[in-house]
Structure formats: C-alpha cells, structure tokens
Amino acid sequence: MTLPEGHICLITDDGTPLTTALTDALTARGWRVVVWPHTSDAAQVASILEAHGPVAAFIHLNPPGDGALFSAADEARLKDVFLLAGRLKPTLTDSARRGWAAWMTVTRLDGALGLRGGGSPVAGGFFGLTKTLALEWPDVHCRAVDLALDLPVERAVACILAELHDPNRRLIEVSWSAAGRVTIEA
C-alpha cells in the first residue's frame, strides 16, 4: 500500500518508543509521516493539513493504560480521536477515491481484544469507533488493533504494518500477543 502523491500519514504520539519505531519504519518505506501529540486539540488538524498536505493514513497509538478501570485519560483521548475523525473524513475519503486510505487505532489492552480483562474498558471504545467508521467510510481501510503489553517494540511495529497492509477489508478487529494473531468470528 502506498500513499497517494502529496499525502501524509498522521500518527498520534503515545509517549513510548513505539511511536518513533513506527514512524521510522513507515519513513523507510517512503511514507511522509507527521506525528501529532496526543495532547493537541483536534482542531489543530487544519494547520497540519495546511503545512503538510492531506492525510491518507491515520494511526492512533493509544498509550498503555494508567491502571484505572475507567481511565479518564483514555476517555479524553477517545473523545479527541472521535472529533478528529470528523475533521479527517474529507481527506481520508478523498484519498480512498484516489487509490487508498487507512484509519487505524492501536490499543495496548491484553492482546486479546480486552477479552482477558486487560486495560481500561474505555480504551475498548476505539474498537467501536473504528467499526462505525468502517461502515460510514466503506472505501477507507479501517482496522482496530490490540497489542499485548509485553510485545517487543519491533514486533509491535511488524504487527501494525501487517494489519495496515492486510487485504481483508471485512476484518475490523485484530489483536496480537506472543501467541500470535487473534480475531473474533461470529
């Protein structure tokens, strides 16, 4: 998958080495990457678009949980990313018409989509947001990824890249742990 000419990949900074490692991996593949501090206001996206160009891929890296069952920090980030989705819709859907676009959220729950009881249930809201956007933006590759906390950074980057390039667009929720890839089937 390649970004359309003149487009960028916008990544939220989770405050861990994962942000730098993923940015470096995408840059090595020829992608133009802009890192958005998770403390920024979603309204600042207009200035990013003006300075760097339209967004063809968005990857939200949610920081590992703070240990709270109902994390206020996760709630604030979920709200910001929800608002950001509205601001990115025109550029992502336009990029999809030009060839390809992606929306991805990455949480660090338990590597089992929260089914093992890891992380804040609020962070699980990123799965619901991504599933909703997949319905509303059928041409945009939407994926929610849960990574186990104990995955080494290099492995976590490889998992994110694999999901970013996975051709199965019907699959929305995926998790990765030392045991491998897990999805949910009805």
N, C-alpha and C positions, 0 to 999 in steps of 0.2 A: 504494500500500500504506500502510495506517495501522496504528498500534499499537493494540491493544485498550485500552479505558479503564483508566487507572491503571497501565499497564505502561511500562517504560523500554527504552531501547536502551543496552546496555553496550558501550563501546568500550575496547580496550586502547590505552594511550598508547605510540606508537612513538618518542617523543622528537624528532619532526620537526614542521614546520608542517602536515603532512597531518592530524594529529590535531585541531588547532584548526579547520582549514578544514572538515573533515568534520563535526565537532561543530556548527559554525556553520550549515552547510548543512542538517543534519537538524533543528536547533532552529528554523530559519527555516520549515521545513515543519510545525512544530507538534509535533515529537517531543520527549519528555523524554529527555535524554541524560546518562549518567553515565560519566565517564572513569575507567578502572581502571588504575593504574600497573602496568606490566609487571613491576615489582619486587615487587609484592604477592604474598602467598601465596594460592593458590586457595581456601583455607579461609575467607578473609575475605569471600567472596561472600555468606555468610549475613548478615553485617552490612550489606552493600549492599542485599540484598533487604529486610531489616527496615527500613532507613532510607528506601529509595526506591521499593519496590514490586517486583513480579515483572518478570522480563526477558522481553521478547517478541522482541527482536533482539539478537544478539551479533555484533560485528565485531572480529576480531583484526587489528590493524595490526602486522605484524612489521617491526621496524626493518631498514633496509638492512644487508646483510651487513658483517661486520668484515674481510673479505678472506680469512679462513681457509677452506680447503677443507672441513674438517669442524669447523664452528663450535661450540664449547662453549656459547656464549651462545644460539645457535639451538636447541641440544639442550635446554637448560634451559627456554627459552620453550615449545618443543613439549611438553615434559613438563607444564609448568604449564597449558597450554591443554587438553591431554588430560584432566588432572584436573578442570579447570574444566567440561569437557563433562559429566562425570558429575554435577557439582553443579547444572548448569543444565538438565539433562534434564527434571526435573519441571515447571519453569516454562515452558520452551520448548514442550514437547508440550502443556501445558495451554493456552498461548496459541494454539497452532495449532488446537486444538479450538474456541477462541473466535473464530477467524477468520483469523489469520495469525501466523506466527513465522518468524524467519530466523536462520541460523548462517552467518557468512561469515568466511573467513580471507583476508588480503591479504598477499602477499609481494612483495618487490622483487628478483626474480631477474634476468630479462632481457627480460621482456615477451613471452616465447615458451615459457612453462611450463618453463623451465630447459633447453629443447632446444638452445639456442645456447651452453650451457655457463656461463651466468652464475649467480652466487650459490652458496651452500653447498647441497650435496645434502640436508643435514639439514633445511633450510627447505622442501625439497620434501615432507617428511613432512606438512606441513599439507594438501597435496592428498590424501594417503592418509587422513588423519584425517577430512577433510570428506567424502570419498567413502564412508567407512564409516558416518559419521553419517547421510548421505543414505539409506542402506539401513536403518539402525536406526530413524530418525525420518522415515518417509515423508511425514508431513504438514508437516514443517518445511522451508522453502525453504533448501537448503544449497548454498553456492557457494564455490569456491576461486578466487581471482583473483590473477594475477601481473601486476604493473605494471612496465614498464621504468623503470629508474632515472632516465632523462632526461625523463620526463613531467613537465611543469609541475604544480604542486600543484593548480591549478584544474582542469586536465584529468584528473588522477588522481581528484579528488573526483567529477567528472562520470562517469567510468568506474565508480566504485564505486556511485554512485546508479543508473546504468543497470543494473548487474548485480543490485542489490538489488530492482529493480522489474521485472526480466525475467520474463515469464510462463512461459518454457520451463523447467519444473522438472526435466526429464530431463537437462539440461546441467549438469554439476557443475564442470568445469574450464574457465577462460577466462583469456586474457591480453590485455593491451593494451600497444601501443607506438605510436610516431609513425606506423607503417604502418597502425594500426587494430587491430581485434579479431581474435584468433586462438583457435580451438578445435581439438580433436582429434576426428577421425572414424575409426571402425573401417572 
